[in-house]
Amino acid sequence: MVTFCGRKEPRKQDSKWSVLVCICATISQALLMGIAQDFGVFLPVIMNEFYSSREHTAWIGSIGIAMTFFLSPLTGRLGDRYGSRPISIVGGLFCSLGLILTSFVRKLDLFFLTYSVLFGFGVSCCRTSNFLIVTKYFWKRRSLATGIVTAGAGLGVFTLAPLCHLLIAKHGLQGAYRVLGLVTLANCILPLPYDPNIKEDEDPGKKKETFYNQGDYNPEECTAEASSKWRKLIDFSVWKVPLFTVTAACSTAVGIVTYTGQFHLVRHCEDLNISADKSSKLLMIFGVVSCVTRVVAGRLCDIRGVKAIYVYQIGVLVIGLAVLMLGVASTFVHFVVITVFYGIGDGISLTVGNLLLLTTVEPQKRASAFGLANILISIFTATGAPLAGFIADQAGSYVIAFYTAGSLGILFAFLPFILLCAKQETSREEVDSLTVNT
């Protein structure tokens, strides 16, 4: 019990125990975020079983994902107060309870309580705790550790998409949710190594300077970093920072575009007479490509001279083009090629976007900045896929929905060019000021 429940001698950063913590956090991410992001596999089955529309069904998964981001400031503060281990264990219990209760649901609207709320809250607890504990256990290799944990979500999509399809085929919708509910109980064991008795050797002043100036953190570490430093409830002055405001606006579009394709891809393929087995493999491809790209994009932005905002623009543009092309594709081969670029765009935009949200404001304002951005992103994430479902219900196919979402992504990819105008205006003001002073 001493090993898992704490000990008198504090553990050291970047130790073998730190590696164990990183592995457990990555598995937790893969398990829970994989189930949440593989909702697209369940969507057509739920539609057929409950005779529901694309729009109504998409709301279930969208709200579940949105809850993960929307509640991150709250679950982060809970982690600060009670520790990552107990909050993660409680989150695992909520995830298991939500999925098992979902398996007994006979009315579609109850999905919003059992899946969207209970499961979504549980995932938020675990996701936040995972990044919070990793930042404490690593200093020299923190960027690498958080990159690995970040990639866990993509790894989960890759591994669980075919598993979910297999469970549905063998046990039906209810049986699949019961099995997944039992499997998620593993998340009550995975946090046991999260010993809060850790000696943080880093110099606080050095840490602040490194994080702000170098930007060498993986973006999803933002949940832990922002939550652990949450001191102000809200600081709206962050919206006065042009780069932060533009990045937050672009991130809302990315939330819409990403989950539009991810949730509706399997159903769209079925409409084109592509089997569910093949279409679920597309999510596997998406997951593994996104997983690798997240790590590569984070490392790319570490290179001196590389402008993160330009890398971000490329990512948003690629994901926009990919989702738009989903409306053009007609064969499985077409979808495979498009899905590869879809994963690349997702990995870049997610990684670099969150990195910009963290490093474009003053250190003491990061908590407010990240909280406000996450709340904004969660709102648009919740509405994107249902809106696409509504368009598809009215049009009879997903073509117009994918065209609309993809065009939105392409449009927002050019939004950062506004910063050039702001920069020119600032330069003019500086020139005028120098003229007056002279």
C-alpha positions as CSV (number, residue, x, y, z in Angstrom):
1,M,0.0,0.0,0.0
2,V,2.9,2.3,0.6
3,T,3.9,2.1,-3.1
4,F,0.6,3.3,-4.4
5,C,-0.9,5.4,-1.6
6,G,2.1,7.6,-0.9
7,R,5.4,7.3,1.0
8,K,7.5,9.5,3.2
9,E,10.3,10.0,0.7
10,P,9.2,12.1,-2.3
11,R,9.6,10.7,-5.8
12,K,11.9,12.3,-8.2
13,Q,11.1,13.8,-11.6
14,D,12.2,12.1,-14.8
15,S,12.6,8.8,-12.9
16,K,11.5,5.3,-13.7
17,W,8.4,5.9,-11.7
18,S,7.7,8.9,-13.9
19,V,7.8,6.6,-17.0
20,L,5.2,4.4,-15.3
21,V,3.0,7.4,-14.7
22,C,3.4,8.4,-18.3
23,I,2.5,4.9,-19.6
24,C,-0.6,4.8,-17.4
25,A,-1.8,8.3,-18.4
26,T,-1.3,7.4,-22.1
27,I,-3.4,4.1,-21.8
28,S,-6.1,6.1,-20.0
29,Q,-6.2,8.7,-22.8
30,A,-6.3,6.0,-25.4
31,L,-9.1,4.2,-23.7
32,L,-11.5,7.0,-22.8
33,M,-10.8,9.5,-25.6
34,G,-10.8,6.7,-28.1
35,I,-14.3,5.6,-27.1
36,A,-15.5,9.3,-27.1
37,Q,-14.0,10.0,-30.6
38,D,-15.2,6.7,-32.1
39,F,-18.8,7.7,-31.6
40,G,-19.1,7.7,-35.4
41,V,-19.0,3.9,-35.3
42,F,-22.1,3.9,-33.1
43,L,-24.0,6.7,-34.9
44,P,-25.5,4.6,-37.7
45,V,-26.4,1.8,-35.4
46,I,-28.2,4.1,-33.0
47,M,-30.0,5.7,-35.9
48,N,-31.3,2.4,-37.2
49,E,-32.2,1.1,-33.8
50,F,-34.1,4.2,-32.5
51,Y,-35.2,5.4,-35.9
52,S,-33.6,8.8,-35.2
53,S,-32.3,11.4,-37.6
54,R,-28.7,12.2,-38.3
55,E,-29.0,15.5,-36.5
56,H,-30.6,14.2,-33.3
57,T,-28.1,11.3,-33.0
58,A,-25.1,13.5,-33.6
59,W,-26.1,15.7,-30.7
60,I,-25.4,12.8,-28.3
61,G,-21.7,12.4,-29.3
62,S,-21.1,16.1,-29.8
63,I,-22.3,17.1,-26.3
64,G,-20.2,14.3,-24.8
65,I,-17.1,15.6,-26.5
66,A,-18.0,19.2,-25.7
67,M,-18.4,18.4,-22.0
68,T,-14.8,17.1,-22.0
69,F,-13.5,20.5,-22.9
70,F,-16.1,22.7,-21.3
71,L,-15.6,21.2,-17.9
72,S,-11.8,21.2,-18.0
73,P,-11.3,24.3,-15.8
74,L,-13.6,22.7,-13.2
75,T,-12.1,19.3,-13.2
76,G,-8.6,20.9,-13.2
77,R,-9.5,22.8,-10.0
78,L,-10.8,19.6,-8.4
79,G,-7.5,17.9,-9.3
80,D,-5.6,20.8,-7.7
81,R,-7.6,20.5,-4.5
82,Y,-8.0,16.7,-4.1
83,G,-5.2,15.3,-6.3
84,S,-5.0,13.7,-9.7
85,R,-5.3,10.2,-8.4
86,P,-8.8,10.4,-6.7
87,I,-10.3,12.6,-9.4
88,S,-9.1,10.2,-12.1
89,I,-10.5,7.2,-10.2
90,V,-13.8,9.0,-9.8
91,G,-13.8,9.9,-13.5
92,G,-13.2,6.3,-14.4
93,L,-16.3,5.3,-12.2
94,F,-18.4,7.9,-14.0
95,C,-17.3,6.7,-17.4
96,S,-18.1,3.1,-16.5
97,L,-21.4,4.0,-14.9
98,G,-22.4,6.2,-17.9
99,L,-21.6,3.5,-20.5
100,I,-23.3,0.7,-18.5
101,L,-26.5,2.8,-18.0
102,T,-26.5,3.7,-21.7
103,S,-26.7,0.0,-22.5
104,F,-30.0,-0.2,-20.7
105,V,-31.5,2.9,-22.3
106,R,-34.6,2.3,-24.4
107,K,-35.4,6.0,-25.1
108,L,-33.0,8.0,-27.2
109,D,-33.3,11.2,-25.1
110,L,-31.9,9.3,-22.1
111,F,-28.6,9.0,-24.0
112,F,-28.0,12.7,-23.3
113,L,-28.0,11.9,-19.5
114,T,-26.1,8.6,-19.4
115,Y,-23.7,9.2,-22.3
116,S,-23.3,12.9,-22.9
117,V,-23.4,14.1,-19.3
118,L,-22.1,11.2,-17.1
119,F,-19.6,9.7,-19.5
120,G,-18.5,13.2,-20.7
121,F,-17.9,14.4,-17.2
122,G,-15.9,11.2,-16.4
123,V,-13.7,11.7,-19.5
124,S,-13.0,15.3,-18.5
125,C,-11.9,14.3,-15.0
126,C,-9.5,11.6,-16.4
127,R,-8.2,13.7,-19.3
128,T,-7.4,16.7,-17.1
129,S,-5.8,14.6,-14.3
130,N,-3.6,12.7,-16.8
131,F,-1.9,15.9,-18.1
132,L,-1.8,17.5,-14.6
133,I,0.1,14.6,-13.1
134,V,2.5,14.2,-16.1
135,T,3.5,17.9,-15.8
136,K,4.5,17.2,-12.2
137,Y,6.5,14.1,-12.9
138,F,8.6,15.4,-15.7
139,W,10.8,18.4,-16.2
140,K,13.7,17.6,-18.6
141,R,11.5,15.3,-20.7
142,R,8.2,17.0,-20.1
143,S,7.6,17.9,-23.8
144,L,8.2,14.3,-24.9
145,A,6.1,12.9,-22.1
146,T,3.1,15.2,-22.8
147,G,3.5,14.5,-26.5
148,I,3.2,10.8,-25.8
149,V,0.1,11.3,-23.6
150,T,-1.4,13.6,-26.3
151,A,-0.9,10.9,-29.0
152,G,-2.8,8.5,-26.8
153,A,-6.1,9.9,-28.1
154,G,-5.2,9.2,-31.7
155,L,-3.9,5.8,-30.6
156,G,-7.3,5.1,-29.0
157,V,-9.2,6.0,-32.2
158,F,-6.9,3.7,-34.1
159,T,-7.3,0.7,-31.9
160,L,-10.8,1.0,-30.6
161,A,-12.6,1.7,-33.9
162,P,-12.4,-1.9,-35.2
163,L,-13.0,-3.2,-31.7
164,C,-16.2,-1.2,-31.3
165,H,-17.4,-2.4,-34.7
166,L,-16.6,-6.0,-33.7
167,L,-18.5,-5.7,-30.4
168,I,-21.6,-4.2,-32.1
169,A,-21.5,-7.0,-34.7
170,K,-21.3,-9.7,-32.1
171,H,-23.2,-8.3,-29.1
172,G,-25.4,-5.6,-30.5
173,L,-25.5,-1.9,-29.4
174,Q,-26.4,-2.7,-25.8
175,G,-23.8,-5.4,-25.4
176,A,-21.1,-3.3,-26.8
177,Y,-21.7,-0.5,-24.3
178,R,-21.8,-3.0,-21.5
179,V,-18.4,-4.5,-22.5
180,L,-16.9,-1.0,-22.9
181,G,-18.4,0.0,-19.5
182,L,-16.6,-2.9,-17.8
183,V,-13.4,-2.2,-19.7
184,T,-13.3,1.4,-18.6
185,L,-13.2,0.3,-15.0
186,A,-9.5,-0.2,-15.8
187,N,-9.2,3.5,-15.4
188,C,-9.8,3.0,-11.6
189,I,-6.5,1.0,-11.5
190,L,-4.4,3.1,-14.0
191,P,-4.2,6.2,-11.7
192,L,-2.8,4.2,-8.7
193,P,0.8,5.2,-9.5
194,Y,-0.2,8.9,-9.5
195,D,1.6,9.5,-6.2
196,P,1.1,13.1,-5.2
197,N,4.4,13.0,-3.1
198,I,6.7,14.3,-5.8
199,K,9.7,16.5,-5.5
200,E,9.7,19.2,-8.1
201,D,13.3,20.3,-8.5
202,E,12.7,22.9,-11.2
203,D,13.2,26.5,-10.6
204,P,9.8,28.3,-10.8
205,G,11.3,31.4,-12.5
206,K,13.1,29.3,-15.0
207,K,10.0,27.2,-15.7
208,K,7.9,30.3,-16.4
209,E,10.5,31.7,-18.8
210,T,11.0,28.5,-20.6
211,F,7.3,27.9,-21.1
212,Y,6.5,31.3,-22.3
213,N,9.4,32.1,-24.5
214,Q,10.4,28.8,-26.0
215,G,6.9,27.3,-26.4
216,D,8.4,23.8,-26.1
217,Y,5.3,22.2,-24.4
218,N,3.0,19.9,-26.2
219,P,-0.4,21.7,-26.5
220,E,-2.6,19.4,-24.6
221,E,-0.4,20.0,-21.6
222,C,-2.4,23.2,-21.5
223,T,-5.2,21.5,-19.6
224,A,-2.9,20.6,-16.7
225,E,-0.8,23.8,-16.8
226,A,-3.8,26.1,-17.0
227,S,-5.8,24.3,-14.5
228,S,-3.0,24.0,-11.9
229,K,-2.4,27.8,-12.1
230,W,-6.1,28.8,-12.1
231,R,-6.2,31.8,-9.8
232,K,-8.5,34.2,-11.5
233,L,-11.9,33.1,-12.6
234,I,-12.0,35.1,-15.8
235,D,-9.7,37.7,-17.3
236,F,-11.3,39.1,-20.5
237,S,-8.3,41.2,-21.3
238,V,-6.8,38.2,-23.2
239,W,-9.2,39.1,-26.1
240,K,-7.1,42.2,-26.6
241,V,-4.2,40.0,-27.8
242,P,-4.7,39.7,-31.6
243,L,-2.9,36.4,-32.1
244,F,-4.8,34.8,-29.2
245,T,-8.2,36.0,-30.5
246,V,-7.5,34.9,-34.1
247,T,-6.3,31.5,-32.9
248,A,-9.3,31.0,-30.7
249,A,-11.6,31.9,-33.6
250,C,-9.9,29.5,-35.9
251,S,-10.0,26.8,-33.2
252,T,-13.8,27.0,-33.1
253,A,-13.9,26.3,-36.9
254,V,-11.5,23.4,-36.4
255,G,-13.9,22.0,-33.8
256,I,-16.8,22.1,-36.2
257,V,-14.8,20.7,-39.1
258,T,-13.1,17.9,-37.2
259,Y,-16.1,16.3,-35.6
260,T,-18.3,16.7,-38.7
261,G,-16.1,14.3,-40.6
262,Q,-15.3,12.1,-37.6
263,F,-18.9,11.5,-36.5
264,H,-20.5,11.2,-39.9
265,L,-17.8,9.4,-42.0
266,V,-19.1,5.8,-41.3
267,R,-22.7,6.7,-42.0
268,H,-21.7,8.5,-45.2
269,C,-19.8,5.5,-46.4
270,E,-22.8,3.2,-45.7
271,D,-24.9,5.5,-47.8
272,L,-22.4,4.9,-50.6
273,N,-22.7,1.1,-50.1
274,I,-19.3,0.8,-48.4
275,S,-19.4,-1.7,-45.7
276,A,-19.3,-0.7,-42.0
277,D,-16.2,-2.9,-41.6
278,K,-14.3,-0.9,-44.3
279,S,-15.6,2.5,-43.1
280,S,-14.5,1.7,-39.5
281,K,-11.0,1.1,-40.8
282,L,-11.0,4.7,-42.1
283,L,-11.2,5.8,-38.5
284,M,-8.2,3.6,-37.8
285,I,-6.2,5.3,-40.5
286,F,-7.3,8.7,-39.2
287,G,-6.3,7.9,-35.7
288,V,-2.8,6.6,-36.4
289,V,-2.0,9.5,-38.8
290,S,-3.3,12.1,-36.4
291,C,-1.3,10.4,-33.6
292,V,2.0,10.6,-35.4
293,T,1.4,14.1,-36.7
294,R,0.7,15.5,-33.3
295,V,4.1,14.6,-32.1
296,V,5.8,15.7,-35.3
297,A,4.0,19.1,-35.4
298,G,4.9,19.8,-31.8
299,R,8.6,19.1,-32.5
300,L,8.5,21.2,-35.7
301,C,7.4,24.2,-33.7
302,D,10.4,23.7,-31.4
303,I,12.7,24.5,-34.3
304,R,14.0,28.0,-34.2
305,G,12.8,30.2,-37.1
306,V,9.6,28.2,-37.6
307,K,6.5,30.4,-37.3
308,A,3.9,28.4,-35.4
309,I,1.0,30.5,-36.8
310,Y,2.0,29.6,-40.4
311,V,2.2,25.9,-39.5
312,Y,-1.3,26.3,-37.9
313,Q,-2.7,27.8,-41.1
314,I,-1.5,24.9,-43.1
315,G,-3.1,22.5,-40.7
316,V,-6.5,24.3,-40.8
317,L,-6.3,24.5,-44.6
318,V,-5.5,20.8,-45.0
319,I,-8.3,19.7,-42.7
320,G,-10.8,22.0,-44.4
321,L,-9.8,20.7,-47.9
322,A,-10.0,17.1,-46.6
323,V,-13.5,17.4,-45.2
324,L,-14.7,19.2,-48.4
325,M,-13.3,16.3,-50.5
326,L,-15.3,13.8,-48.4
327,G,-18.3,15.1,-50.3
328,V,-16.6,14.3,-53.6
329,A,-15.2,10.8,-52.8
330,S,-17.1,7.8,-54.1
331,T,-14.9,4.8,-53.6
332,F,-13.1,3.3,-50.6
333,V,-9.7,4.2,-52.1
334,H,-10.7,7.8,-52.4
335,F,-11.7,7.8,-48.8
336,V,-8.4,6.3,-47.7
337,V,-6.3,9.0,-49.4
338,I,-8.5,11.8,-48.1
339,T,-8.5,10.3,-44.6
340,V,-4.7,10.4,-44.5
341,F,-4.8,14.2,-45.2
342,Y,-7.7,14.5,-42.8
343,G,-5.5,13.0,-40.0
344,I,-2.5,15.2,-40.9
345,G,-4.7,18.3,-40.7
346,D,-6.2,17.3,-37.4
347,G,-2.8,16.5,-35.9
348,I,-1.3,19.9,-36.9
349,S,-4.3,22.1,-36.1
350,L,-4.9,20.5,-32.7
351,T,-1.3,20.6,-31.6
352,V,-0.2,24.0,-32.9
353,G,-3.6,25.6,-32.2
354,N,-3.4,24.8,-28.5
355,L,0.2,25.7,-28.4
356,L,-0.6,29.2,-29.7
357,L,-3.5,29.6,-27.2
358,L,-0.9,29.0,-24.4
359,T,2.1,31.0,-25.6
360,T,0.5,34.2,-27.0
361,V,-0.6,35.6,-23.6
362,E,1.3,36.6,-20.5
363,P,2.0,33.7,-18.1
364,Q,-0.3,34.9,-15.4
365,K,-3.2,35.1,-17.9
366,R,-2.8,31.6,-19.4
367,A,-5.4,30.0,-17.1
368,S,-8.1,32.5,-18.1
369,A,-7.1,32.3,-21.8
370,F,-7.2,28.6,-21.9
371,G,-10.5,28.4,-20.0
372,L,-12.2,31.0,-22.2
373,A,-10.9,29.4,-25.4
374,N,-12.0,25.9,-24.2
375,I,-15.5,27.1,-23.4
376,L,-15.8,28.8,-26.8
377,I,-14.5,25.8,-28.6
378,S,-16.8,23.4,-26.7
379,I,-19.9,25.3,-27.8
380,F,-19.0,25.1,-31.5
381,T,-17.8,21.5,-31.1
382,A,-21.2,20.6,-29.7
383,T,-23.1,22.2,-32.6
384,G,-20.9,21.3,-35.6
385,A,-21.8,17.6,-36.1
386,P,-25.5,18.1,-35.4
387,L,-25.7,20.9,-37.9
388,A,-24.1,18.7,-40.5
389,G,-26.6,16.0,-39.6
390,F,-29.5,18.5,-40.0
391,I,-28.2,19.5,-43.5
392,A,-27.8,15.9,-44.5
393,D,-31.4,15.1,-43.2
394,Q,-32.8,17.9,-45.4
395,A,-30.7,17.2,-48.5
396,G,-30.8,13.4,-48.3
397,S,-27.0,13.0,-48.3
398,Y,-23.9,14.4,-46.6
399,V,-22.4,16.0,-49.7
400,I,-23.7,19.6,-49.0
401,A,-22.8,19.1,-45.3
402,F,-19.2,18.2,-46.0
403,Y,-18.9,21.0,-48.6
404,T,-20.2,23.5,-46.0
405,A,-17.9,22.3,-43.2
406,G,-14.9,22.1,-45.4
407,S,-15.4,25.5,-46.9
408,L,-15.7,26.9,-43.4
409,G,-12.3,25.4,-42.5
410,I,-10.7,26.8,-45.7
411,L,-12.2,30.3,-45.0
412,F,-10.8,30.4,-41.4
413,A,-7.4,29.2,-42.6
414,F,-6.9,32.6,-44.1
415,L,-8.1,34.5,-41.0
416,P,-4.6,34.8,-39.5
417,F,-3.8,37.2,-42.4
418,I,-5.7,39.8,-40.4
419,L,-2.7,39.8,-38.1
420,L,-0.7,41.4,-40.9
421,C,-3.1,44.3,-41.0
422,A,-2.8,44.6,-37.2
423,K,0.9,44.6,-37.4
424,Q,1.0,47.3,-40.1
425,E,-1.4,49.4,-38.0
426,T,0.9,49.0,-35.0
427,S,3.9,50.0,-37.1
428,R,2.1,53.2,-38.2
429,E,1.3,54.1,-34.7
430,E,4.9,53.6,-33.7
431,V,6.0,55.9,-36.6
432,D,3.5,58.6,-35.6
433,S,4.6,58.4,-32.0
434,L,8.2,58.8,-33.0
435,T,7.3,61.8,-35.2
436,V,5.4,63.5,-32.4
437,N,8.2,63.0,-29.9
438,T,10.7,64.3,-32.4
